[in-house]
Amino acid sequence: MARSNTLKYIILGLLTRKPLTGYDIKQTFDKEKAEFWTAPFSQIYPELNRMLNNDLISLLPTSDTNTRKKTYQLTAHGREVFQNWLQLPLAASESTLDNDNFILRLHFLGHTDPTFLKNLLALRVKTLNLEITQLEFELTEVVNHPEQYGRELIIKKELANKKSDVKLWKKELK
């Protein structure tokens, strides 16, 4: 399930493409993000209202007075907030980048800034290497304990996944 702060940035990212209704946001969200996040209408509409109140989005005027359908568009302030957030993980104070934030930023990143992409991938590789070191340490703690064989298998699977990701992202860095 999406956390509301993550949900805000997903919605902002979707609205960078074009104005959307709440229903369109939910459909696009499910189509593009369901692999990583989920959010029901009961989370999306309150978030849209908060974003309206914070001038991140606005309603597109409609000539049809017989509809309750609202179409949302990004404001200049919303675009600025989104762009600042997109660049955030590369602040000097950041030394790691969790998978959710990495995947979400990668999803909305275009080809316009190859330096940013390289920095984003390098930070993720660094984070993954730290996680691999921690998992390898955990593996040494359980490997000689037959009663923890299931945990050992889970750690090995996670290690394989993270090592595969490192290989992929390093290849993209070249």
Summary of the structure (lengths in Angstrom):
residues: 174
radius of gyration: 20.0
end to end distance: 34.1
largest distance: 70.9
contacts: 456
relative contact order: 0.10
helix: 68%
strand: 5%
